[in-house]
Amino acid sequence: MAAITIYTCVCGVQKKTSNHWVLAKVTSHGVTFMPWDAELARSRDITILCGEGCAASMLSRSLGDWKKPAVGVTNVGSVTDISAVISAEEYELAVA
Ligand SMILES: [Zn+2]
């Protein structure tokens, strides 16, 4: 059977063989851009982009989102140093 998958960019352009398409994945931690992969492109959480133009506009949109104040974050600038919590004995076991 010959299954034909039609890939469509967020801008509505459909993929043809000669296009330089890329993929993007948006998570709560940021945006990741990656080279075209036909299998990966089928994933639900992957955004299909027809090229640099659409990738750039997506990045721009994400940067705009990041400027919005984060809700519920009150602990800014306080990172606990976990290594200080580990006792000397545990440390020796860890490096042995
Ligand atoms: Zn596009």
PDB file of the backbone (N, CA, C, O) and the ligand in Angstrom, with CONECT records:
HET     ZN  A 101       1
ATOM      1  N   MET A   1       0.844  -1.196   0.000  1.00  0.00           N
ATOM      2  CA  MET A   1       0.000   0.000   0.000  1.00  0.00           C
ATOM      3  C   MET A   1       0.879   1.245   0.000  1.00  0.00           C
ATOM      4  O   MET A   1       1.928   1.284   0.643  1.00  0.00           O
ATOM      5  N   ALA A   2       0.453   2.204  -0.694  1.00  0.00           N
ATOM      6  CA  ALA A   2       1.218   3.439  -0.792  1.00  0.00           C
ATOM      7  C   ALA A   2       0.485   4.550  -0.049  1.00  0.00           C
ATOM      8  O   ALA A   2      -0.426   5.186  -0.578  1.00  0.00           O
ATOM      9  N   ALA A   3       0.907   4.761   1.185  1.00  0.00           N
ATOM     10  CA  ALA A   3       0.284   5.812   1.973  1.00  0.00           C
ATOM     11  C   ALA A   3       1.008   7.128   1.719  1.00  0.00           C
ATOM     12  O   ALA A   3       2.230   7.213   1.831  1.00  0.00           O
ATOM     13  N   ILE A   4       0.248   8.128   1.384  1.00  0.00           N
ATOM     14  CA  ILE A   4       0.846   9.438   1.128  1.00  0.00           C
ATOM     15  C   ILE A   4       0.458  10.373   2.268  1.00  0.00           C
ATOM     16  O   ILE A   4      -0.720  10.623   2.523  1.00  0.00           O
ATOM     17  N   THR A   5       1.466  10.871   2.932  1.00  0.00           N
ATOM     18  CA  THR A   5       1.221  11.815   4.012  1.00  0.00           C
ATOM     19  C   THR A   5       1.416  13.227   3.488  1.00  0.00           C
ATOM     20  O   THR A   5       2.433  13.544   2.871  1.00  0.00           O
ATOM     21  N   ILE A   6       0.443  14.053   3.740  1.00  0.00           N
ATOM     22  CA  ILE A   6       0.552  15.446   3.314  1.00  0.00           C
ATOM     23  C   ILE A   6       0.930  16.288   4.524  1.00  0.00           C
ATOM     24  O   ILE A   6       0.197  16.353   5.511  1.00  0.00           O
ATOM     25  N   TYR A   7       2.079  16.925   4.426  1.00  0.00           N
ATOM     26  CA  TYR A   7       2.552  17.781   5.501  1.00  0.00           C
ATOM     27  C   TYR A   7       2.194  19.228   5.182  1.00  0.00           C
ATOM     28  O   TYR A   7       2.442  19.721   4.082  1.00  0.00           O
ATOM     29  N   THR A   8       1.617  19.881   6.151  1.00  0.00           N
ATOM     30  CA  THR A   8       1.197  21.265   5.949  1.00  0.00           C
ATOM     31  C   THR A   8       1.790  22.156   7.027  1.00  0.00           C
ATOM     32  O   THR A   8       1.708  21.859   8.219  1.00  0.00           O
ATOM     33  N   CYS A   9       2.383  23.244   6.589  1.00  0.00           N
ATOM     34  CA  CYS A   9       2.977  24.207   7.515  1.00  0.00           C
ATOM     35  C   CYS A   9       1.873  24.981   8.232  1.00  0.00           C
ATOM     36  O   CYS A   9       0.719  24.977   7.804  1.00  0.00           O
ATOM     37  N   VAL A  10       2.241  25.642   9.326  1.00  0.00           N
ATOM     38  CA  VAL A  10       1.283  26.460  10.067  1.00  0.00           C
ATOM     39  C   VAL A  10       0.743  27.591   9.187  1.00  0.00           C
ATOM     40  O   VAL A  10      -0.337  28.116   9.457  1.00  0.00           O
ATOM     41  N   CYS A  11       1.477  27.967   8.145  1.00  0.00           N
ATOM     42  CA  CYS A  11       1.034  29.043   7.262  1.00  0.00           C
ATOM     43  C   CYS A  11       0.141  28.517   6.140  1.00  0.00           C
ATOM     44  O   CYS A  11      -0.371  29.297   5.336  1.00  0.00           O
ATOM     45  N   GLY A  12      -0.050  27.194   6.084  1.00  0.00           N
ATOM     46  CA  GLY A  12      -0.971  26.640   5.113  1.00  0.00           C
ATOM     47  C   GLY A  12      -0.319  26.057   3.866  1.00  0.00           C
ATOM     48  O   GLY A  12      -0.999  25.456   3.035  1.00  0.00           O
ATOM     49  N   VAL A  13       0.987  26.227   3.729  1.00  0.00           N
ATOM     50  CA  VAL A  13       1.702  25.696   2.571  1.00  0.00           C
ATOM     51  C   VAL A  13       1.864  24.183   2.716  1.00  0.00           C
ATOM     52  O   VAL A  13       2.175  23.682   3.796  1.00  0.00           O
ATOM     53  N   GLN A  14       1.650  23.475   1.629  1.00  0.00           N
ATOM     54  CA  GLN A  14       1.845  22.026   1.667  1.00  0.00           C
ATOM     55  C   GLN A  14       3.228  21.654   1.175  1.00  0.00           C
ATOM     56  O   GLN A  14       3.761  22.252   0.240  1.00  0.00           O
ATOM     57  N   LYS A  15       3.803  20.639   1.834  1.00  0.00           N
ATOM     58  CA  LYS A  15       5.174  20.257   1.526  1.00  0.00           C
ATOM     59  C   LYS A  15       5.291  19.575   0.165  1.00  0.00           C
ATOM     60  O   LYS A  15       4.512  18.688  -0.182  1.00  0.00           O
ATOM     61  N   LYS A  16       6.286  20.020  -0.587  1.00  0.00           N
ATOM     62  CA  LYS A  16       6.671  19.349  -1.819  1.00  0.00           C
ATOM     63  C   LYS A  16       8.084  18.830  -1.637  1.00  0.00           C
ATOM     64  O   LYS A  16       8.738  19.125  -0.636  1.00  0.00           O
ATOM     65  N   THR A  17       8.552  18.063  -2.597  1.00  0.00           N
ATOM     66  CA  THR A  17       9.823  17.350  -2.398  1.00  0.00           C
ATOM     67  C   THR A  17      11.021  18.270  -2.238  1.00  0.00           C
ATOM     68  O   THR A  17      11.960  17.922  -1.522  1.00  0.00           O
ATOM     69  N   SER A  18      11.022  19.413  -2.869  1.00  0.00           N
ATOM     70  CA  SER A  18      12.234  20.224  -2.916  1.00  0.00           C
ATOM     71  C   SER A  18      12.335  21.270  -1.812  1.00  0.00           C
ATOM     72  O   SER A  18      13.280  22.057  -1.778  1.00  0.00           O
ATOM     73  N   ASN A  19      11.361  21.273  -0.914  1.00  0.00           N
ATOM     74  CA  ASN A  19      11.366  22.314   0.109  1.00  0.00           C
ATOM     75  C   ASN A  19      12.314  22.003   1.264  1.00  0.00           C
ATOM     76  O   ASN A  19      12.557  20.842   1.594  1.00  0.00           O
ATOM     77  N   HIS A  20      12.833  23.042   1.857  1.00  0.00           N
ATOM     78  CA  HIS A  20      13.712  22.883   3.023  1.00  0.00           C
ATOM     79  C   HIS A  20      12.885  23.109   4.281  1.00  0.00           C
ATOM     80  O   HIS A  20      12.899  24.188   4.873  1.00  0.00           O
ATOM     81  N   TRP A  21      12.181  22.089   4.664  1.00  0.00           N
ATOM     82  CA  TRP A  21      11.292  22.211   5.805  1.00  0.00           C
ATOM     83  C   TRP A  21      12.013  21.849   7.094  1.00  0.00           C
ATOM     84  O   TRP A  21      12.998  21.111   7.097  1.00  0.00           O
ATOM     85  N   VAL A  22      11.493  22.391   8.186  1.00  0.00           N
ATOM     86  CA  VAL A  22      12.059  22.101   9.498  1.00  0.00           C
ATOM     87  C   VAL A  22      10.930  21.762  10.459  1.00  0.00           C
ATOM     88  O   VAL A  22       9.754  21.972  10.163  1.00  0.00           O
ATOM     89  N   LEU A  23      11.308  21.239  11.602  1.00  0.00           N
ATOM     90  CA  LEU A  23      10.337  20.890  12.634  1.00  0.00           C
ATOM     91  C   LEU A  23      10.616  21.703  13.886  1.00  0.00           C
ATOM     92  O   LEU A  23      11.746  22.120  14.139  1.00  0.00           O
ATOM     93  N   ALA A  24       9.576  21.916  14.655  1.00  0.00           N
ATOM     94  CA  ALA A  24       9.735  22.609  15.926  1.00  0.00           C
ATOM     95  C   ALA A  24       8.904  21.907  16.978  1.00  0.00           C
ATOM     96  O   ALA A  24       7.843  21.353  16.688  1.00  0.00           O
ATOM     97  N   LYS A  25       9.397  21.938  18.196  1.00  0.00           N
ATOM     98  CA  LYS A  25       8.658  21.366  19.310  1.00  0.00           C
ATOM     99  C   LYS A  25       8.542  22.425  20.385  1.00  0.00           C
ATOM    100  O   LYS A  25       9.547  22.955  20.858  1.00  0.00           O
ATOM    101  N   VAL A  26       7.321  22.730  20.766  1.00  0.00           N
ATOM    102  CA  VAL A  26       7.090  23.743  21.786  1.00  0.00           C
ATOM    103  C   VAL A  26       6.757  23.062  23.101  1.00  0.00           C
ATOM    104  O   VAL A  26       5.806  22.286  23.186  1.00  0.00           O
ATOM    105  N   THR A  27       7.542  23.355  24.119  1.00  0.00           N
ATOM    106  CA  THR A  27       7.252  22.829  25.450  1.00  0.00           C
ATOM    107  C   THR A  27       7.140  23.997  26.412  1.00  0.00           C
ATOM    108  O   THR A  27       7.302  25.152  26.018  1.00  0.00           O
ATOM    109  N   SER A  28       6.863  23.694  27.678  1.00  0.00           N
ATOM    110  CA  SER A  28       6.770  24.759  28.675  1.00  0.00           C
ATOM    111  C   SER A  28       8.143  25.340  28.966  1.00  0.00           C
ATOM    112  O   SER A  28       8.256  26.384  29.609  1.00  0.00           O
ATOM    113  N   HIS A  29       9.190  24.667  28.493  1.00  0.00           N
ATOM    114  CA  HIS A  29      10.553  25.130  28.758  1.00  0.00           C
ATOM    115  C   HIS A  29      11.159  25.884  27.581  1.00  0.00           C
ATOM    116  O   HIS A  29      12.264  26.414  27.691  1.00  0.00           O
ATOM    117  N   GLY A  30      10.451  25.939  26.456  1.00  0.00           N
ATOM    118  CA  GLY A  30      11.002  26.671  25.330  1.00  0.00           C
ATOM    119  C   GLY A  30      10.638  26.026  24.008  1.00  0.00           C
ATOM    120  O   GLY A  30       9.767  25.160  23.928  1.00  0.00           O
ATOM    121  N   VAL A  31      11.324  26.471  22.985  1.00  0.00           N
ATOM    122  CA  VAL A  31      11.079  25.966  21.644  1.00  0.00           C
ATOM    123  C   VAL A  31      12.349  25.289  21.136  1.00  0.00           C
ATOM    124  O   VAL A  31      13.450  25.821  21.275  1.00  0.00           O
ATOM    125  N   THR A  32      12.179  24.123  20.554  1.00  0.00           N
ATOM    126  CA  THR A  32      13.312  23.424  19.965  1.00  0.00           C
ATOM    127  C   THR A  32      13.076  23.289  18.466  1.00  0.00           C
ATOM    128  O   THR A  32      12.019  22.828  18.033  1.00  0.00           O
ATOM    129  N   PHE A  33      14.065  23.694  17.679  1.00  0.00           N
ATOM    130  CA  PHE A  33      13.985  23.529  16.234  1.00  0.00           C
ATOM    131  C   PHE A  33      14.866  22.360  15.830  1.00  0.00           C
ATOM    132  O   PHE A  33      15.943  22.161  16.392  1.00  0.00           O
ATOM    133  N   MET A  34      14.408  21.591  14.858  1.00  0.00           N
ATOM    134  CA  MET A  34      15.182  20.423  14.436  1.00  0.00           C
ATOM    135  C   MET A  34      15.034  20.200  12.936  1.00  0.00           C
ATOM    136  O   MET A  34      14.078  20.676  12.325  1.00  0.00           O
ATOM    137  N   PRO A  35      15.985  19.473  12.343  1.00  0.00           N
ATOM    138  CA  PRO A  35      15.915  19.227  10.906  1.00  0.00           C
ATOM    139  C   PRO A  35      14.685  18.399  10.549  1.00  0.00           C
ATOM    140  O   PRO A  35      14.097  17.726  11.396  1.00  0.00           O
ATOM    141  N   TRP A  36      14.317  18.465   9.285  1.00  0.00           N
ATOM    142  CA  TRP A  36      13.154  17.726   8.824  1.00  0.00           C
ATOM    143  C   TRP A  36      13.336  16.234   9.034  1.00  0.00           C
ATOM    144  O   TRP A  36      14.396  15.680   8.742  1.00  0.00           O
ATOM    145  N   ASP A  37      12.292  15.586   9.542  1.00  0.00           N
ATOM    146  CA  ASP A  37      12.272  14.143   9.707  1.00  0.00           C
ATOM    147  C   ASP A  37      10.839  13.687   9.471  1.00  0.00           C
ATOM    148  O   ASP A  37       9.936  14.032  10.234  1.00  0.00           O
ATOM    149  N   ALA A  38      10.636  12.918   8.419  1.00  0.00           N
ATOM    150  CA  ALA A  38       9.276  12.552   7.997  1.00  0.00           C
ATOM    151  C   ALA A  38       8.524  11.799   9.095  1.00  0.00           C
ATOM    152  O   ALA A  38       7.321  11.992   9.271  1.00  0.00           O
ATOM    153  N   GLU A  39       9.231  10.944   9.829  1.00  0.00           N
ATOM    154  CA  GLU A  39       8.575  10.191  10.900  1.00  0.00           C
ATOM    155  C   GLU A  39       8.208  11.105  12.061  1.00  0.00           C
ATOM    156  O   GLU A  39       7.095  11.062  12.584  1.00  0.00           O
ATOM    157  N   LEU A  40       9.183  11.939  12.453  1.00  0.00           N
ATOM    158  CA  LEU A  40       8.982  12.854  13.566  1.00  0.00           C
ATOM    159  C   LEU A  40       7.849  13.837  13.271  1.00  0.00           C
ATOM    160  O   LEU A  40       7.117  14.257  14.166  1.00  0.00           O
ATOM    161  N   ALA A  41       7.728  14.190  11.993  1.00  0.00           N
ATOM    162  CA  ALA A  41       6.725  15.170  11.585  1.00  0.00           C
ATOM    163  C   ALA A  41       5.303  14.682  11.846  1.00  0.00           C
ATOM    164  O   ALA A  41       4.373  15.485  11.913  1.00  0.00           O
ATOM    165  N   ARG A  42       5.134  13.373  11.992  1.00  0.00           N
ATOM    166  CA  ARG A  42       3.797  12.828  12.259  1.00  0.00           C
ATOM    167  C   ARG A  42       3.402  12.968  13.708  1.00  0.00           C
ATOM    168  O   ARG A  42       2.226  12.826  14.042  1.00  0.00           O
ATOM    169  N   SER A  43       4.364  13.246  14.585  1.00  0.00           N
ATOM    170  CA  SER A  43       4.062  13.357  16.012  1.00  0.00           C
ATOM    171  C   SER A  43       3.114  14.516  16.264  1.00  0.00           C
ATOM    172  O   SER A  43       3.174  15.552  15.603  1.00  0.00           O
ATOM    173  N   ARG A  44       2.243  14.313  17.234  1.00  0.00           N
ATOM    174  CA  ARG A  44       1.231  15.317  17.521  1.00  0.00           C
ATOM    175  C   ARG A  44       1.825  16.591  18.097  1.00  0.00           C
ATOM    176  O   ARG A  44       1.304  17.682  17.864  1.00  0.00           O
ATOM    177  N   ASP A  45       2.916  16.461  18.851  1.00  0.00           N
ATOM    178  CA  ASP A  45       3.466  17.640  19.528  1.00  0.00           C
ATOM    179  C   ASP A  45       4.545  18.340  18.699  1.00  0.00           C
ATOM    180  O   ASP A  45       5.257  19.213  19.195  1.00  0.00           O
ATOM    181  N   ILE A  46       4.653  17.947  17.447  1.00  0.00           N
ATOM    182  CA  ILE A  46       5.645  18.571  16.569  1.00  0.00           C
ATOM    183  C   ILE A  46       4.950  19.579  15.656  1.00  0.00           C
ATOM    184  O   ILE A  46       3.894  19.301  15.087  1.00  0.00           O
ATOM    185  N   THR A  47       5.559  20.742  15.529  1.00  0.00           N
ATOM    186  CA  THR A  47       5.037  21.757  14.628  1.00  0.00           C
ATOM    187  C   THR A  47       5.833  21.715  13.329  1.00  0.00           C
ATOM    188  O   THR A  47       7.064  21.730  13.349  1.00  0.00           O
ATOM    189  N   ILE A  48       5.137  21.664  12.210  1.00  0.00           N
ATOM    190  CA  ILE A  48       5.774  21.586  10.900  1.00  0.00           C
ATOM    191  C   ILE A  48       5.916  22.997  10.338  1.00  0.00           C
ATOM    192  O   ILE A  48       4.959  23.771  10.298  1.00  0.00           O
ATOM    193  N   LEU A  49       7.137  23.311   9.906  1.00  0.00           N
ATOM    194  CA  LEU A  49       7.417  24.646   9.384  1.00  0.00           C
ATOM    195  C   LEU A  49       8.042  24.538   7.992  1.00  0.00           C
ATOM    196  O   LEU A  49       8.909  23.696   7.756  1.00  0.00           O
ATOM    197  N   CYS A  50       7.593  25.398   7.073  1.00  0.00           N
ATOM    198  CA  CYS A  50       7.999  25.264   5.680  1.00  0.00           C
ATOM    199  C   CYS A  50       9.373  25.864   5.412  1.00  0.00           C
ATOM    200  O   CYS A  50       9.882  25.756   4.297  1.00  0.00           O
ATOM    201  N   GLY A  51       9.979  26.490   6.405  1.00  0.00           N
ATOM    202  CA  GLY A  51      11.297  27.051   6.160  1.00  0.00           C
ATOM    203  C   GLY A  51      11.671  28.087   7.188  1.00  0.00           C
ATOM    204  O   GLY A  51      11.024  28.231   8.226  1.00  0.00           O
ATOM    205  N   GLU A  52      12.733  28.805   6.875  1.00  0.00           N
ATOM    206  CA  GLU A  52      13.299  29.764   7.812  1.00  0.00           C
ATOM    207  C   GLU A  52      12.299  30.858   8.182  1.00  0.00           C
ATOM    208  O   GLU A  52      12.244  31.306   9.327  1.00  0.00           O
ATOM    209  N   GLY A  53      11.514  31.274   7.199  1.00  0.00           N
ATOM    210  CA  GLY A  53      10.566  32.359   7.444  1.00  0.00           C
ATOM    211  C   GLY A  53       9.574  32.016   8.534  1.00  0.00           C
ATOM    212  O   GLY A  53       9.361  32.794   9.464  1.00  0.00           O
ATOM    213  N   CYS A  54       8.962  30.833   8.413  1.00  0.00           N
ATOM    214  CA  CYS A  54       7.961  30.423   9.394  1.00  0.00           C
ATOM    215  C   CYS A  54       8.611  30.062  10.726  1.00  0.00           C
ATOM    216  O   CYS A  54       8.015  30.256  11.786  1.00  0.00           O
ATOM    217  N   ALA A  55       9.851  29.528  10.669  1.00  0.00           N
ATOM    218  CA  ALA A  55      10.574  29.216  11.902  1.00  0.00           C
ATOM    219  C   ALA A  55      10.865  30.501  12.661  1.00  0.00           C
ATOM    220  O   ALA A  55      10.730  30.559  13.884  1.00  0.00           O
ATOM    221  N   ALA A  56      11.266  31.530  11.925  1.00  0.00           N
ATOM    222  CA  ALA A  56      11.591  32.815  12.538  1.00  0.00           C
ATOM    223  C   ALA A  56      10.361  33.442  13.182  1.00  0.00           C
ATOM    224  O   ALA A  56      10.437  34.004  14.274  1.00  0.00           O
ATOM    225  N   SER A  57       9.223  33.340  12.492  1.00  0.00           N
ATOM    226  CA  SER A  57       8.023  33.954  13.051  1.00  0.00           C
ATOM    227  C   SER A  57       7.537  33.185  14.274  1.00  0.00           C
ATOM    228  O   SER A  57       6.959  33.761  15.195  1.00  0.00           O
ATOM    229  N   MET A  58       7.780  31.867  14.270  1.00  0.00           N
ATOM    230  CA  MET A  58       7.396  31.075  15.433  1.00  0.00           C
ATOM    231  C   MET A  58       8.266  31.427  16.634  1.00  0.00           C
ATOM    232  O   MET A  58       7.777  31.545  17.757  1.00  0.00           O
ATOM    233  N   LEU A  59       9.574  31.593  16.380  1.00  0.00           N
ATOM    234  CA  LEU A  59      10.495  31.991  17.438  1.00  0.00           C
ATOM    235  C   LEU A  59      10.091  33.348  17.995  1.00  0.00           C
ATOM    236  O   LEU A  59      10.084  33.570  19.206  1.00  0.00           O
ATOM    237  N   SER A  60       9.754  34.252  17.076  1.00  0.00           N
ATOM    238  CA  SER A  60       9.347  35.597  17.471  1.00  0.00           C
ATOM    239  C   SER A  60       8.098  35.549  18.351  1.00  0.00           C
ATOM    240  O   SER A  60       7.992  36.284  19.332  1.00  0.00           O
ATOM    241  N   ARG A  61       7.154  34.676  17.991  1.00  0.00           N
ATOM    242  CA  ARG A  61       5.930  34.535  18.761  1.00  0.00           C
ATOM    243  C   ARG A  61       6.245  34.001  20.159  1.00  0.00           C
ATOM    244  O   ARG A  61       5.677  34.451  21.154  1.00  0.00           O
ATOM    245  N   SER A  62       7.160  33.035  20.212  1.00  0.00           N
ATOM    246  CA  SER A  62       7.530  32.453  21.508  1.00  0.00           C
ATOM    247  C   SER A  62       8.189  33.487  22.402  1.00  0.00           C
ATOM    248  O   SER A  62       7.899  33.563  23.596  1.00  0.00           O
ATOM    249  N   LEU A  63       9.078  34.284  21.820  1.00  0.00           N
ATOM    250  CA  LEU A  63       9.755  35.319  22.599  1.00  0.00           C
ATOM    251  C   LEU A  63       8.735  36.285  23.176  1.00  0.00           C
ATOM    252  O   LEU A  63       8.882  36.759  24.302  1.00  0.00           O
ATOM    253  N   GLY A  64       7.699  36.573  22.396  1.00  0.00           N
ATOM    254  CA  GLY A  64       6.634  37.446  22.873  1.00  0.00           C
ATOM    255  C   GLY A  64       5.919  36.828  24.065  1.00  0.00           C
ATOM    256  O   GLY A  64       5.591  37.515  25.032  1.00  0.00           O
ATOM    257  N   ASP A  65       5.680  35.511  23.984  1.00  0.00           N
ATOM    258  CA  ASP A  65       5.010  34.816  25.076  1.00  0.00           C
ATOM    259  C   ASP A  65       5.847  34.847  26.349  1.00  0.00           C
ATOM    260  O   ASP A  65       5.315  34.989  27.450  1.00  0.00           O
ATOM    261  N   TRP A  66       7.170  34.714  26.186  1.00  0.00           N
ATOM    262  CA  TRP A  66       8.049  34.653  27.353  1.00  0.00           C
ATOM    263  C   TRP A  66       8.110  35.982  28.094  1.00  0.00           C
ATOM    264  O   TRP A  66       8.467  36.029  29.271  1.00  0.00           O
ATOM    265  N   LYS A  67       7.760  37.063  27.398  1.00  0.00           N
ATOM    266  CA  LYS A  67       7.802  38.377  28.037  1.00  0.00           C
ATOM    267  C   LYS A  67       6.662  38.557  29.020  1.00  0.00           C
ATOM    268  O   LYS A  67       6.725  39.396  29.919  1.00  0.00           O
ATOM    269  N   LYS A  68       5.601  37.745  28.835  1.00  0.00           N
ATOM    270  CA  LYS A  68       4.478  37.842  29.752  1.00  0.00           C
ATOM    271  C   LYS A  68       4.916  37.373  31.132  1.00  0.00           C
ATOM    272  O   LYS A  68       5.660  36.400  31.250  1.00  0.00           O
ATOM    273  N   PRO A  69       4.458  38.060  32.179  1.00  0.00           N
ATOM    274  CA  PRO A  69       4.860  37.673  33.537  1.00  0.00           C
ATOM    275  C   PRO A  69       4.393  36.262  33.865  1.00  0.00           C
ATOM    276  O   PRO A  69       3.241  35.905  33.621  1.00  0.00           O
ATOM    277  N   ALA A  70       5.307  35.458  34.424  1.00  0.00           N
ATOM    278  CA  ALA A  70       4.967  34.104  34.816  1.00  0.00           C
ATOM    279  C   ALA A  70       4.042  34.134  36.022  1.00  0.00           C
ATOM    280  O   ALA A  70       4.254  34.911  36.953  1.00  0.00           O
ATOM    281  N   VAL A  71       3.029  33.300  36.006  1.00  0.00           N
ATOM    282  CA  VAL A  71       2.056  33.267  37.092  1.00  0.00           C
ATOM    283  C   VAL A  71       2.467  32.212  38.113  1.00  0.00           C
ATOM    284  O   VAL A  71       2.778  31.076  37.755  1.00  0.00           O
ATOM    285  N   GLY A  72       2.467  32.595  39.374  1.00  0.00           N
ATOM    286  CA  GLY A  72       2.705  31.631  40.434  1.00  0.00           C
ATOM    287  C   GLY A  72       4.173  31.387  40.739  1.00  0.00           C
ATOM    288  O   GLY A  72       4.496  30.526  41.558  1.00  0.00           O
ATOM    289  N   VAL A  73       5.059  32.123  40.104  1.00  0.00           N
ATOM    290  CA  VAL A  73       6.478  31.948  40.392  1.00  0.00           C
ATOM    291  C   VAL A  73       6.892  32.987  41.426  1.00  0.00           C
ATOM    292  O   VAL A  73       6.888  34.184  41.139  1.00  0.00           O
ATOM    293  N   THR A  74       7.255  32.531  42.642  1.00  0.00           N
ATOM    294  CA  THR A  74       7.604  33.459  43.714  1.00  0.00           C
ATOM    295  C   THR A  74       9.028  33.239  44.194  1.00  0.00           C
ATOM    296  O   THR A  74       9.536  34.018  45.001  1.00  0.00           O
ATOM    297  N   ASN A  75       9.674  32.192  43.712  1.00  0.00           N
ATOM    298  CA  ASN A  75      10.958  31.784  44.262  1.00  0.00           C
ATOM    299  C   ASN A  75      12.110  32.125  43.323  1.00  0.00           C
ATOM    300  O   ASN A  75      13.060  31.352  43.196  1.00  0.00           O
ATOM    301  N   VAL A  76      12.030  33.264  42.674  1.00  0.00           N
ATOM    302  CA  VAL A  76      13.041  33.630  41.689  1.00  0.00           C
ATOM    303  C   VAL A  76      14.373  33.910  42.368  1.00  0.00           C
ATOM    304  O   VAL A  76      14.421  34.574  43.403  1.00  0.00           O
ATOM    305  N   GLY A  77      15.431  33.415  41.794  1.00  0.00           N
ATOM    306  CA  GLY A  77      16.767  33.726  42.282  1.00  0.00           C
ATOM    307  C   GLY A  77      17.200  32.915  43.472  1.00  0.00           C
ATOM    308  O   GLY A  77      18.194  33.253  44.115  1.00  0.00           O
ATOM    309  N   SER A  78      16.489  31.856  43.788  1.00  0.00           N
ATOM    310  CA  SER A  78      16.874  31.025  44.918  1.00  0.00           C
ATOM    311  C   SER A  78      17.021  29.575  44.466  1.00  0.00           C
ATOM    312  O   SER A  78      16.035  28.866  44.264  1.00  0.00           O
ATOM    313  N   VAL A  79      18.261  29.157  44.313  1.00  0.00           N
ATOM    314  CA  VAL A  79      18.525  27.782  43.892  1.00  0.00           C
ATOM    315  C   VAL A  79      19.264  27.070  45.016  1.00  0.00           C
ATOM    316  O   VAL A  79      20.325  27.514  45.454  1.00  0.00           O
ATOM    317  N   THR A  80      18.704  25.980  45.471  1.00  0.00           N
ATOM    318  CA  THR A  80      19.334  25.213  46.552  1.00  0.00           C
ATOM    319  C   THR A  80      20.503  24.394  46.003  1.00  0.00           C
ATOM    320  O   THR A  80      20.373  23.688  45.003  1.00  0.00           O
ATOM    321  N   ASP A  81      21.640  24.506  46.679  1.00  0.00           N
ATOM    322  CA  ASP A  81      22.809  23.742  46.272  1.00  0.00           C
ATOM    323  C   ASP A  81      22.706  22.338  46.857  1.00  0.00           C
ATOM    324  O   ASP A  81      22.968  22.131  48.041  1.00  0.00           O
ATOM    325  N   ILE A  82      22.325  21.381  46.027  1.00  0.00           N
ATOM    326  CA  ILE A  82      22.057  20.021  46.484  1.00  0.00           C
ATOM    327  C   ILE A  82      23.337  19.360  47.006  1.00  0.00           C
ATOM    328  O   ILE A  82      23.282  18.558  47.938  1.00  0.00           O
ATOM    329  N   SER A  83      24.468  19.687  46.423  1.00  0.00           N
ATOM    330  CA  SER A  83      25.720  19.037  46.814  1.00  0.00           C
ATOM    331  C   SER A  83      26.047  19.293  48.278  1.00  0.00           C
ATOM    332  O   SER A  83      26.698  18.467  48.917  1.00  0.00           O
ATOM    333  N   ALA A  84      25.606  20.423  48.817  1.00  0.00           N
ATOM    334  CA  ALA A  84      25.879  20.753  50.202  1.00  0.00           C
ATOM    335  C   ALA A  84      25.062  19.875  51.146  1.00  0.00           C
ATOM    336  O   ALA A  84      25.420  19.716  52.313  1.00  0.00           O
ATOM    337  N   VAL A  85      23.978  19.310  50.651  1.00  0.00           N
ATOM    338  CA  VAL A  85      23.095  18.492  51.474  1.00  0.00           C
ATOM    339  C   VAL A  85      23.642  17.079  51.630  1.00  0.00           C
ATOM    340  O   VAL A  85      23.417  16.426  52.649  1.00  0.00           O
ATOM    341  N   ILE A  86      24.349  16.623  50.630  1.00  0.00           N
ATOM    342  CA  ILE A  86      24.898  15.268  50.650  1.00  0.00           C
ATOM    343  C   ILE A  86      26.036  15.191  51.670  1.00  0.00           C
ATOM    344  O   ILE A  86      26.937  16.030  51.659  1.00  0.00           O
ATOM    345  N   SER A  87      25.997  14.206  52.533  1.00  0.00           N
ATOM    346  CA  SER A  87      27.047  14.061  53.550  1.00  0.00           C
ATOM    347  C   SER A  87      28.348  13.590  52.923  1.00  0.00           C
ATOM    348  O   SER A  87      28.357  13.111  51.789  1.00  0.00           O
ATOM    349  N   ALA A  88      29.423  13.722  53.640  1.00  0.00           N
ATOM    350  CA  ALA A  88      30.749  13.374  53.133  1.00  0.00           C
ATOM    351  C   ALA A  88      30.817  11.892  52.759  1.00  0.00           C
ATOM    352  O   ALA A  88      31.447  11.512  51.772  1.00  0.00           O
ATOM    353  N   GLU A  89      30.161  11.074  53.565  1.00  0.00           N
ATOM    354  CA  GLU A  89      30.207   9.626  53.317  1.00  0.00           C
ATOM    355  C   GLU A  89      29.509   9.292  51.992  1.00  0.00           C
ATOM    356  O   GLU A  89      30.021   8.515  51.186  1.00  0.00           O
ATOM    357  N   GLU A  90      28.351   9.883  51.785  1.00  0.00           N
ATOM    358  CA  GLU A  90      27.621   9.649  50.538  1.00  0.00           C
ATOM    359  C   GLU A  90      28.424  10.145  49.344  1.00  0.00           C
ATOM    360  O   GLU A  90      28.406   9.558  48.262  1.00  0.00           O
ATOM    361  N   TYR A  91      29.123  11.237  49.576  1.00  0.00           N
ATOM    362  CA  TYR A  91      29.932  11.795  48.482  1.00  0.00           C
ATOM    363  C   TYR A  91      31.034  10.830  48.081  1.00  0.00           C
ATOM    364  O   TYR A  91      31.300  10.640  46.894  1.00  0.00           O
ATOM    365  N   GLU A  92      31.688  10.208  49.089  1.00  0.00           N
ATOM    366  CA  GLU A  92      32.752   9.263  48.797  1.00  0.00           C
ATOM    367  C   GLU A  92      32.237   8.052  48.046  1.00  0.00           C
ATOM    368  O   GLU A  92      32.917   7.540  47.157  1.00  0.00           O
ATOM    369  N   LEU A  93      31.052   7.590  48.389  1.00  0.00           N
ATOM    370  CA  LEU A  93      30.434   6.469  47.679  1.00  0.00           C
ATOM    371  C   LEU A  93      30.139   6.851  46.236  1.00  0.00           C
ATOM    372  O   LEU A  93      30.285   6.047  45.315  1.00  0.00           O
ATOM    373  N   ALA A  94      29.723   8.090  46.067  1.00  0.00           N
ATOM    374  CA  ALA A  94      29.328   8.540  44.736  1.00  0.00           C
ATOM    375  C   ALA A  94      30.511   8.643  43.788  1.00  0.00           C
ATOM    376  O   ALA A  94      30.377   8.405  42.588  1.00  0.00           O
ATOM    377  N   VAL A  95      31.674   9.000  44.334  1.00  0.00           N
ATOM    378  CA  VAL A  95      32.842   9.183  43.462  1.00  0.00           C
ATOM    379  C   VAL A  95      33.690   7.919  43.361  1.00  0.00           C
ATOM    380  O   VAL A  95      34.586   7.853  42.520  1.00  0.00           O
ATOM    381  N   ALA A  96      33.425   6.902  44.210  1.00  0.00           N
ATOM    382  CA  ALA A  96      34.244   5.684  44.215  1.00  0.00           C
ATOM    383  C   ALA A  96      34.094   4.921  42.895  1.00  0.00           C
ATOM    384  O   ALA A  96      34.709   3.869  42.717  1.00  0.00           O
TER     385      ALA A  96
HETATM  386 ZN    ZN A 101       5.138  28.185   6.375  1.00  0.00          ZN2+
END
